[in-house]
Amino acid sequence: MAAFFVRDLLGRDRAPARIGAFAVGAGALLWITGSVLQLGGHRAIGLMATHANPIETTNSIAFTIDTVADAFALAAFALIGAGMLAFAVAAERPRHRAWAGYTAAIAAVMLVTAGVYAAGNGGFEDLMLAVGGVVLLPLWLIWTGRTGGFQQESRAMR
């Protein structure tokens, strides 16, 4: 939802803002889908492991589930990164220059995270998820909410 509020803040009629909102929203949906797939798959693997199923088969299915979930994450972070980059381009006004730079930095982190998923480096994936999801994105959400556009919008809704 935040992506569509940012689209409205930057100008609903501007192509980069619309593209950014669509890409971030689609990336979020892909990430959620991959996570649900992985959770359900791991539940099934747990059930298979507790019953009389060959461990080789169980391990192969677990590997496949993790690989498919990683593909969803790779696509999700690539879309989120592209969307954030579009938001940075859409924020060309001088008063948004610092916000646009920070948004571009987050886009770079998301694109690197997608690259890490493509390379299959599990240890670095965790670091990139922590940097992007625990440090950078919450600060971006707070900053975005305080830029004024959302505050005026929420006052109008009351």
N, C-alpha and C positions, 0 to 999 in steps of 0.2 A: 504494500500500500504506500509505503514511503516513496517509492519510485514515481508513482502517479502524482503525489503531492509535489515532488520536485519538478516534475514535468509542468505542472500548473504554475509553480513559482517561477520557472525559467521562461515560460511562455508556451501555452498549449499549441499555438499556431506554428511554433518553430520546429523544423524537421529534426534537428539533433536532440531536442528535448523529447520528442515523441519516440524517436528511435531508442534513446536511452531508457525511457520508461518501459518500452516493450522488451528490450534485451534484458534488463535487470529483472523484470517480472518473469520472463520465460526462463531465465537462469535459476531464479529462486524455485520455480515449479519443477525444473529438472532436478535440482538438488534435493528437494523434498521427495520426489518420486524415487530417486536413487537410494535415499536413506530408508524409505519405507520398504523398498525392495530388499535392501540389505538386512534390515531387521527381520522381515518375514523369512528370508532365506536362512538366516542364522538360527531362527527358531526351528525351521524344518531340519536343519543340520543337527541341531541338538537332539531332536527327536530321533533322527536316524542313528545317531551315535549311541543312544541308550537302548536301541533295539538290535536285533541280530542282522545288521547290515554290514557288508564288508567295509573295512576302514578305508581301503583304497578308493572305493566308489564315493564314500562320504567325503573324503578329502578332495576328490576331483570336483564334486558338486560345490563344495565350499570355495574352492579356487575360482570356479566359474562365476559364482555369485559375487565374490569380491571384485573380480575383473569387470563384470558388468556394472557394478556400483561405482567403480573407479571411472568407467567411461561416462556415466551420468555426471559424476563430479567434474570431470575434465570439461565436458560440454557446458555445464552450469557455470563454472568459474570463467570460462572463455566468454560466455555471453554476459555475465555480470561485469567482467572487466571491460568489454566493448561498450556496454551500456554506461558504465561510469565514465569512460573516455568521452562518449557522446555528451554526457552531462557537462563535463569540463569544457568541451567545445561550445556548448550552448551558453555557458556563463561567461560571456565576453565582456560584460560591463565592468568598468574599473572597480566598482565597490565589491565585486565578487571575484576579483583576481586571486586573492589568497585562497578562497574557498575552491575555486577552479583548480588551482595548483594542488591542493590537498586531495581533491577528487581525482585528479590525474595520477597522483601517487598511489591512491587506493586502486585505481585501475591497473597500474603496473603490478601491484602486489597480487591482484586477482589473476592477471595474465601469467605471472610467474607461478602462482599456485596451480593453474591449469597445466603449465609446462612441467611442473613437478609431478603431477598426476600422470602426464604422458610418459615421463621418464620412469615412473614406478618407484620413486624414492620415498618409501614409507616414513622414514624418520624425519625427513625434511618437510613432508606433507603436514605432519603434526605441528611443526614450527610455523609454517606459513599459515595454517588455519588459526593458530593462536595469535599471530601478529595481526592478521586481517580481521578475524572475527571477535577477538577479545580486546584488542587495543585500538586499531584504526577505525573500524566501522562504528563502534559506539560513540567515539568522539565526533565522527562525521555526522551521525544522526543528531547529536546534541547541537552541534554547530549549525546544521541545516535547520533545525527547529527554531533556533534563536535568530535566524537571519531576518525575521520580521514578517515574511510572507505567511508563515503558518500561524503566527500569533494573531495577525489580522483576520485570517480565515477562521480560526477557532472562536474569536470574539464575535464574528458575524453569525456563526452558527448558534450562539447562545441566545 
